[in-house]
Structures are given as C-alpha cells and as structure tokens.
C-alpha cells in the first residue's frame, strides 16, 4: 500500500451543497473553527476543480480542439453566458464563506 491516506478520494462524487448536523468544532475559539472550515471548503473546491480541469485539458489535448492561447483569450459570447458564469461564481463564494454567514432560525446550530 503506497497511499499515504487510508482511502482514495473520488473526484467524480460531488459533495453535498450544504453540511448536515452540527458544525465541527476543532478548537475552543469559534472564529478559528470558522477559519478552519473556510480553509477546508476551499481545499475541497480546489481539489475538485483541479481534477476536472486536468480531465478537460487532457481531453482537449488528445483531440487537438483548443490550445492554451484560446483559453487565455476566452470572453463570454453573450450576456446569458456571462450571467451563468457569474451565478456559478456567486454559488461558489456562498459555499466557501458559509461559515461567516449568520445562523437563522431553522439552521443547524453552530
């Protein structure tokens, strides 16, 4: 067994949009716990993004469809495309900064 981890992460399995149950507590400082949670959310998002990007780049390279210059020069084709990208960006930021969002009635306790 050469893996440093007890199991291999499966990037094809999406994470749930929101955690269930109580928020994890790592330290006695709630703000530090929130910082850890944000960091872990960023790590998870980046890991998935890197795996997907690697897949796309390899497929494009195999088929000689798009080059690095095309990717660097990309601009949204129209307002709908720009809006879709903006929505994805906003959803991403909501997931990452979830820990800094005040809890409202009905939410899981912190």
C-alpha positions, 0 to 999 in steps of 0.5 A: 500500500503506497497511499499515504491516506487510508482511502482514495478520494473520488473526484467524480462524487460531488459533495453535498451543497450544504453540511448536515448536523452540527458544525465541527468544532476543532478548537475552543475559539469559534472564529478559528473553527470558522477559519478552519472550515473556510480553509477546508471548503476551499481545499475541497473546491480546489481539489475538485476543480483541479481534477476536472480541469486536468480531465478537460485539458487532457481531453482537449489535448488528445483531440487537438480542439483548443490550445492554451492561447484560446483559453487565455483569450476566452470572453463570454459570447453573450450576456446569458453566458456571462450571467451563468458564469457569474451565478456559478461564481456567486454559488461558489463564494456562498459555499466557501464563506458559509461559515461567516454567514449568520445562523437563522432560525431553522439552521443547524446550530453552530 
